[in-house]
Amino acid sequence: MQHYSDILVIGGGAAGLSLALRLADTHSISLISKGKLQEGSTYYAQGGIAAVLDKDDSFDDHVADTLNAGANLCDPAVVRYVVEHGPKSIQWLIDQGVPFTKDANHQPPYHLTREGGHSHRRIIHAADATGRAVETTLDQLARQHPNITLYEQHIAVDLITRQKLSQKGNRVLGAYVLDRDAGHVRVFRAQTVILATGGASKVYLYTSNPDTSTGDGIAMAWRAGCRVANMEFNQFHPTCLYHPEAKSFLITEAMRGEGGHLKLPDGNRFMNHFDPRGELAPRDIVARAIDHEMKRLGSECVYLDISHRPADFVKEHFPTVYKRCLKYGYNITKQAIPIVPAAHYTCGGITTNLNGQTDIEGLYAIGETAFTGLHGANRMASNSILECLVFAESASQHITTLDKAPPPTDDLPEWDESRVTDSDEEVVVTHNWHELRTFMWDYVGIVRTNKRLQRAQRRINLLQNEIEEYYGNFRVTNDLLELRNLTDVADLIVQSAIARKESRGLHYTLDYPEVDDSVGLVNTVLVPENFPEK
C-alpha cells in the first residue's frame, strides 16, 4: 500500500513541526522522523532564540551583528528578512504555549540573555533547555492534530522525481521511506515534499549533535539534482563537556554570556590574546583559539569557569548544565569544567529562495538542511531556531498560494528488492562509518591544509565505491543509509573546502591563512551533473 498526503514533511524538529502545524488546518500531512520526534537537534538546543524584543535593541543592530559574524558572506536582504520576521515568529511560539523564562521587570515580560557576537541581550529562552521546551510543545500539538499523521522510526531513502522516472520536467513526486521497525521500504506520495532533516555534524568524530544529524536531506537533494552551497563552513561549538561518558554534552554559550571565563589548565584566561571581545567573540574565533591552545600545550582540553558567580544564580540560569555536570563529578558553582570544541552546525546546505523552494518543483528545504544566505561564513549564536521558524512561515504561506491538485490516480513504482539479500557483513558499515568520521576530524576539521583535504578526498572516493556496491547488493538498513548520506555530504564539504582559496569564517586553511576579498566574496555553489533543465 502506498501512502498519500498533500504534503510530506521529512524531519520532526522545529522546522518540520512548525511548518506542519501552520499548514495542517488546510492540508493532509505525513511527517516522518528517523526516531522519536524528541531525538533531533532541536530538543538538545540549550541557549535560546535570537530576536529583537527589547526597546533598546533594533533590527539594524541584529542585522549588523549577523553580517559581522558571517564574515561578509551573508546575503544582507535575507538577513534583514529573517531579523524583521523574528518577533512575529517568537510570538507564534508563545501562542503555541512554549514556556519561555519570565522577567517581571522586562517588557515584554521575558528574560533575555546575551551570547557571542550579539551587541544586545536578545536571546529569549526557557531556562537552559529552550529546544526541549519548543520541541515538546510542538510535538504535543502535532500529535493532537487530526490532519497530521506521524511516522516515527522511518528514514527516507531517496526522493522520487519525474527525472528519475524518465518523465519530462523535474518535479518531486514523493519519497521512498524505510520503516525501521518492519524493515521494508514504502512509497510516500505527495504533491509537496519538505526537507527539514537538520545538519550533518555526525560526519565528524566529535560532535554536539545527536546521532540523527547525518545530512540526509542534503544528500538526497544533491542526488535528485539540487544545487548545494557553502558546505565548507562547518561550525564547531567551542564548549562541549570533555568526559568519556558525556558524549559531547554541549555547554550553552549563554554561560559565557553570563560571565563564564575560558581558562588554560594553569588557570589563566587566554581569549583576550585572540580577540578584544574575549569570551564573547564569535564561535569560529573562540573554537580556533581553543584548538590553538590545546595544540600548543599538548592538552586534551581547556576549562570553562563560572564559579565566581553566585551559586544560586548559576543554578537558576543553568539548571540542566548544573545537573548534568554534577552527574559527571563537576560542581560548576565551585569549579571549572573541562571542555573541547565539537562539530555543531552545518552553515551550508540545499540552495533555496525566501520561500524555501529548491531547484526542483514541489520540493522545499527549511532549517539547517537549507542554504538561505542567512549565516554566511559563520552562524551567529541562536540564529538557528529563528531561521527554522521564519522559513517555516514563508514556505507555508507560499504553499497555501498553490492550487491543490487532486491526488494522482497512478501509483509510483515500488521499491525493488527482488535482487538483493540480507547482509552478512554489517561490520563493514560500522568500520566505514568510523573511518569516515575519523579522517574528516583529522583532515577537514577546525584547521585545514590542501594536503589534508586531498587525503580526505581520496578516502571518500574509495568509500563511495564500496558503499555503492554494498547498496546495490544488500537490503538497505538505517546504518547503511546514514553512512551513504554522510559520505556524500563529506564529499560536498571537501569539494567546497578545496574550492575556497582563502580563510574566512569557519573555513581556515594554513595554505591560504588570510581573508581575500578579491576572490572570497562569493558563495561556493556546487552543481550536480543531473541539475534540472529550466
N, C-alpha and C positions, 0 to 999 in steps of 0.2 A: 504494500500500500504506500502511495506517495502522499506526503503531507503538502497541503496548500494553504497559504495565507496571503493577505495583501502585502505584508511586509515581513521579511526575515531579518531579525537582528542577531548578529553573531557577536556575542560578548555581553556580559552582565555586570559591568562596572557602572560608574557614574554616567558615562557617555551613553551606553546602551540602554540602561534603565530609564534615564531621564527622557531620552528620545521616545522610547516605547510608551511611557506614561503620557507624553504630550500628544501622541497620535492614537492612543487606544480607544478614545471615545468614537472615532470615525473610521477606524481600520481594524481588521483582524491581524494579530501579530503573533508570530512564532519567535521566541527568544531562546537561543541555545547558549549553554555555558559548559565549559570543559569539566568543571567540578560543581560544587555547590556555589551559589551566587556569591557567597561571602568568602571565596578563596582567591579573589582577584586583587590587583594592586590597590584599588580604591579603599578597600577595607583596612589596609595597613597604613594608609596615609595619616600621618600624625599632625603635622603643623597647622594647616588650615587652608583658607581660600582667600586670595588677594582680591580686593575690590575697594573702590573709593567710597567709604562710608562715614568718614569724619569730616566735619566742617572745615578743618584746617588743611585737608588734603585736596587734591584736584585731579581731574582726568589728565591734564597736561603733565603733572608730576609722575603719575603712574606710567604714562606713555614714555616719558623721558627715562625713567628708571629701567623700563623693559628694553628700550632701544640700547641703552648703555650696557646692560647685562648681555645683550645679544651681539655685542661687538660689531655693530653697524651692518648686520646682515638680516635683521628683522625687516619685514615689509611694514613701513610706517602706517599705511592705510589699514592693514589687518590689525595691527596693534591697537590703533585707535578704535576700531570697530569692537574689538573684544573688551577693551577697557570701558568704553561707554555703555556696553551692554552688561557690565559686571553687576552693578547694583540691582538691576532687574532680575538677574539670574539668582542672586542671593535671596531676594525677596520671594522668588518662586520656591526655593528650598525651605524658607521659613514657613511659607504657606503649606508646604507638604508636611510640616511638623518636625523638621530637623532641629534638635535641641542645642542650639549654639549657646556658648557660655555668656551669661548676662553680666552687665556692669551698670548698676543703677545710676552711676554718675555720668554716664555717656548717653548721647542721643544720636542715632538710635541706641537702645539700651543693651548693647552687646560689647563685650570686651574685645579689644583689638590688640594684637601683638605686632612686633616688627621682626623681619628676617633679613638675611643678607641681600644687599643690592637695593633695598627699599629705603626711600628717604623719609617715610612716614610710617606710623602704625596703621596698617590697613589689612591685617590678616585676621579675618573672623574665624573663630574656631570653636570646637566642642572639646574643652579641656585640651588634652594632647592625644585625642583619638577622633579627630574630625572625620576621617574617612570611614571609620566604623559607624559613626552617627549617621552619615549621609547614606552609606550602603544599606544599613539596617532599615532605615526609614523607607527608602525607595524599594527595597526588597519586599517589605510588607505590603506596600501599596500595589506592587506588580502582582503579587500572589492573590490579592483580593479582586483584581480587575477581571471581569468576565471575558474581555476581548484579548487578553494576553495569556498565551499558553507557554509555560516554561518547560524547557527540555534540558534538565541538568544532566551531568555526566555524558555530554555529547561534544564531540570535537569535529569541526569542519575539516574535510579532506581537501576539497578544491571547489572553486566556483564553476558553475555551468553557464556557458555563454553561447551565443549564436555562432561565434567564430569557431569555438571548439567543436560545434556540431556541423561545421562546414555550411552554415547558412549565411545569407547576406547580412551585412551590418554587424555590429558587435554590441549586443545588449545582454545584460545579465539575466538569467532565467531562473537561477536558484543555486543550490549547492549540494554536493554530496557530503553527508554527515555520518560519522561513525558513532553509533550507540555503544558507548564503552561497556555498559553492563551486558547487553545482548551480544556484542561482538560482531554486529552486522552494519554495513553501510546502507543508509537510507537516502532517498531523494527528498529534498525540501524545495518545493517550487514557490516562487513569489514574484510579484510584479516589481518589487523594490527590495534590494538587499543592502543592509547596513553593516559595515565592518567597524566594530568597536572592540577590538581584541587586545588593545593595550600595546605595550612596547616589546623590546627584545633583549632585555638586560640579562636573561639567562644564558645568553651567548658567552658571558664571561664567568670565570670560575668563582669570583666573589661578587655578590650582588645583594642589594637590599630587597629585591623583588621576590614575590612568591614564585613557586615552580611553574605557574601558568604563563609567565611572561616570555613566551618563546617565538614572538614575531610572526604568529600565524597569519594575521591579516595582511601584513606587508608582503610576505612570501606568496600568499595566494593571489593577491592583486598583481604582483610582478609577473607571476606565471600566466595570469589571464590577459596581460597586455597593458597594465598601467605603469606610468612613469613613477619613479620614486626620487626623492631629493634629500640632500644633506645628511646622508647616513653616516658620514664621518664624525658627526657631532654626538658623541655618547657622553652623557653626564655621569660623573662619578660623585656620589654623595660623600662629602668629606668625613662624616662622623657616623660610622656604624660600630656597634659594640664588638670589641675583639675578644672573643671567647669561643673555645672549640665547640660548645654546645648551643651557642646563641643563634647560629645560622644567620649571621649578619643582621642582627636586630638593629634597626635604624634609630639613631638618637636625633630627635627632631631638631631642625635648625632654629626653632624658637628658643631652644636652650641658650644658644649663643646670642640670640636677640634679647634675651633677658639677663645677659651679663656673663655667660659662661666663657671661661678662658681656655684656650688651647695651650698645652704645655709640653715641653720635652720631658724625657724620663728624669732629668735632673731638677724638674720643677720650674724651669724658666719658660716664659712666654716667648713666642717667636714670630707671630703673624705680622707684627709691625715692621719686621725686616723685609716683608714681601709686599705690603700694601698699606697705605695710610689708614684705610678703613679697618685694619686689623681683622678680628674675627667676623666682622660684618661685610667683608669683601664677598663678591660673587663666588659661587661654588667652584668654578673652574680654577680660580686663583687659589682658594683655600686647599682644594684637593691636590694641586701641583705642589704647593708649599709643604703639605704633609708628606707627600711622596718624596720630595727632595730631602727633607729632614730624615725620614726613615732610611733612605738610601745612604745619605751622608754618614749617619751614625751606625748603620747596620742594625737598626732597631726594628722589632716586629710591629711596633705600634707607637703612637703618641697618646696624649691624655687630654680629656675634657673635664674641666673643673668648675662646678657651680657651688661648691661647698661654702664659699664666702657669703652667699645669700642666706637669709633666714630659713631655717628648716621648714617652717610652716608654709612659707612662700613657695619653696621648691616642691613640696608635696602637693600643694593646691594646684600649681600650674602644670606639673608633670607627673600626675599620678601613675600613668601607665609605665613611663620610663622608670620611675622610682620603684615600682613593684617588680618589674622585670629585672632590673639591675640587682635588686635585693635578692632575687631568686638565684643569681649567679655569684652572690657574695660581695656585692659592691653597694655601699650605702652612699648615694650621691649627695646626701646632706652633710657627709663627713669626709668624703674622699673623692679624688679624681678617678675617672673611669677610663680604661684603655679603649682606644678607638682606631679604626683604619678606614680609608676610603673604600667604596664598593660601587660597582656599576648600578646606576639608579634610574636613568631616564633616557629614552631614545628621542632626540630632538628632531630627527628627520622622519620620513615616512612616505606614505602614498600622497602624491600631489592632489590637492583639492582646491576648489574655489570657496568663496564665502558661504555658499550653500552646502558645503560638504560633498559636492559632486566630484567624482573621479573622471578619468578618461573614458570610462565605459558607461553607456547609458543605463540608468536604473541602479547603478552602484554608487553608494556613498561611503565615506570613511570619516569617522569623528573620533576625537580623543587622541591618545598617544600614538595610535597607529597611523595618524594622518600627518602630512606636512602642510601646514596652513600659511606659514610665514610669520607666525607669532614669535617663535623662540629664537630665530636666527642661529648664531653660533653657540648660544648657551641659554638655557631656560632659567629665568629668574624664579626664585623660590615662590611657591604657592600660586603660580600662574597655571598649573596643570589642570586641576579640577575646574578652575574657571574656564579654561578652553573647552573642556568636555561639556559644560553646561551651556555656554554661549553657542557652540556649533550644533549641539543637540536641538536648541531652539531654532536656529536658522535653517537647519536641514528639515526639521519637522514642518516649518512654515512653507518651505519650498515644495515638499512632498504634497501638502494639502492643496496646492495650486494645480496639481496634475490631474488629468482626467483619470478616474478609476476605471480601468479596463475590466471587462468580465473575465472570470477565471478561464485559463486556457483549457480546451477540451482534450487535447492530446497530452499523454504522459511523456515525460522526458525519459531518455534511455536509463535503464537501471545500471547500477554498478556491477561490472563484470568480474566475478570471482571464479569463473569456470576453469581458469588455467593457473591458479595459484594454490599453494599449500600452506599449512601452518608451519611456522619457522621452528627449526630445532636448534637455532643458533642465536637466541636472543642476546647472548653475551656480546655479540658483535655490535649491537646497537649501544649497549652500555659502554663498551670500550671506545667507540667512535664519539659518543656524547662527551665523555671525559676528555678525550684527546682534543676535541674542538674547543671546549671551554678553557682548557689549559693553555693552548697556544694562542688563543685570542687574548687571554690575560697577559701572557708574556710578550706578545709581538704587536698587539693592536690596543694597548691599554692607555694609561694616562700620558705616557711619553712614548713617541713612535720614531722610527727611522725607516728610510727606504728599504734597507736590507731586511729589517724585521717584517715589514709589510709584504715584501716579495716571498719571504719564507712562509708566511701565513697563506698567501695566495696559492702557492704550490700544494700545500697540505689540503687546502679547501678543495682544489680541483680533484685531488685523489679521493677525498671523502665523497664528493658529489658523484663520482663514477661508481664507487662502491654502493652508495645509498640507492642510486637509480637501479642498479642491478638487483639489489635486495628488494626494493619497492616493486619491481616487476615480477618477482617470483614468489613472494610470500604475502599472506593476508596482512592487511595493514593493522597496526596497533597504535595506541596513543603515543608510546615512546618513539616508534618509528616516524610517525607524522611530525612530532615535535622536532626530532633530530633533522628530518628533511627540511623543515621550515627554518630552523636555526642555521643550518649550513647555507641555505640560500641567502639568508639575511647576513651572515658573516661575509659571504661573497660580495654583497652590496656595500657593506661597511668598508671592506678592504679596497674595492674599486674606487669608492668615493675618497678614501684617505689618500690613495696614490695620486688621484687627480688633483688634489689641493696642494699646490706648491708654496705654501706659507703656513705659519702658525696663527690660528685665530680661534678665540673662544676655547671650546673643548677639544679642538684638534691641535695638538702640539707635537711638532716633529723636530728632532735635532738637526735634520738636514736643511730645514728652512725655518729657523727659530724666530724670525721676525714677522710681524704683520706686513703684508704687501698689498696696499690698496690698488695698485696698478693691475693686479690680477685677481685679488681676493673678493671684491665686492659683487660677486655673482654667486648664485646658488649652484651647487653641484647636482645636476639633474641627469639621471640615468634613464635611458630609453630602451625598453625591451625590443627584441627582434620582432615580436608579434604585435608591436604597437598598432592600435587600430587606425585604419584609414578614415579620415573625416570626409 
